[in-house]
Amino acid sequence: MQSNSSTQPIANSQYIDSRMQTDSSVNIFIGYSILIPMIVFVGFNFYKKYQAAVFCRQVAYLEKLWHLNIKKELEEK
């Protein structure tokens, strides 16, 4: 009986090792499949906010030029 019990854990340990390796591969795949879309989503949102800030700066600059042009036209009259 002791010889059977000593050989049995070896067979089970090989099965467990191969299963753990497969599980870790699946976990890595699931982790990346969740992480990559999150990174893309966050990057896209940062880019949209950056573009909005650039647009606001451009509008402010054009409004400033427009007000200067109006003052200049009023002084000429």
C-alpha positions as CSV (number, residue, x, y, z in Angstrom):
1,M,0.0,0.0,0.0
2,Q,2.8,2.4,0.7
3,S,4.3,1.9,-2.7
4,N,0.9,2.8,-4.3
5,S,0.5,5.9,-2.3
6,S,4.0,7.1,-3.2
7,T,3.5,6.6,-6.9
8,Q,0.1,8.1,-7.0
9,P,1.1,11.7,-6.0
10,I,3.7,11.7,-8.7
11,A,1.1,11.0,-11.4
12,N,-1.3,13.6,-9.9
13,S,1.5,16.2,-9.5
14,Q,2.3,15.9,-13.2
15,Y,-1.3,16.4,-14.1
16,I,-1.6,19.3,-11.7
17,D,1.6,20.9,-13.1
18,S,0.3,20.7,-16.7
19,R,-3.1,22.0,-15.6
20,M,-1.5,24.9,-13.7
21,Q,0.6,25.8,-16.7
22,T,-2.6,25.9,-18.9
23,D,-4.5,27.8,-16.3
24,S,-1.7,30.4,-16.1
25,S,-1.7,30.8,-19.9
26,V,-5.4,31.3,-19.9
27,N,-5.1,33.8,-17.0
28,I,-2.5,35.8,-18.9
29,F,-4.7,35.8,-22.0
30,I,-7.7,37.0,-20.1
31,G,-5.6,39.6,-18.3
32,Y,-4.3,41.0,-21.6
33,S,-7.7,40.8,-23.2
34,I,-9.1,43.0,-20.4
35,L,-6.0,45.3,-20.1
36,I,-5.5,46.2,-23.7
37,P,-9.0,47.6,-24.4
38,M,-8.8,49.5,-21.1
39,I,-5.5,51.1,-22.2
40,V,-6.9,52.0,-25.6
41,F,-10.0,53.5,-24.0
42,V,-8.0,55.6,-21.6
43,G,-5.7,56.7,-24.4
44,F,-8.6,57.7,-26.6
45,N,-10.2,59.8,-23.8
46,F,-6.9,61.6,-23.1
47,Y,-6.5,62.3,-26.8
48,K,-10.0,63.7,-27.0
49,K,-9.4,66.0,-24.0
50,Y,-6.1,67.1,-25.5
51,Q,-7.8,68.0,-28.8
52,A,-10.6,69.9,-26.9
53,A,-7.9,71.9,-25.1
54,V,-6.1,72.7,-28.3
55,F,-9.4,73.8,-29.9
56,C,-10.2,76.1,-26.9
57,R,-6.8,77.7,-27.2
58,Q,-7.3,78.3,-30.9
59,V,-10.8,79.8,-30.4
60,A,-9.4,82.1,-27.6
61,Y,-6.6,83.2,-29.9
62,L,-9.0,83.9,-32.8
63,E,-11.4,85.8,-30.5
64,K,-8.5,87.9,-29.3
65,L,-7.5,88.8,-32.9
66,W,-11.1,89.6,-33.7
67,H,-11.4,92.0,-30.8
68,L,-8.2,93.7,-31.7
69,N,-9.5,94.0,-35.3
70,I,-12.7,95.5,-34.1
71,K,-10.9,98.1,-32.0
72,K,-8.6,98.9,-34.9
73,E,-11.6,99.5,-37.2
74,L,-13.3,101.7,-34.7
75,E,-10.2,103.9,-34.3
76,E,-10.0,104.3,-38.0
77,K,-13.5,105.7,-38.3
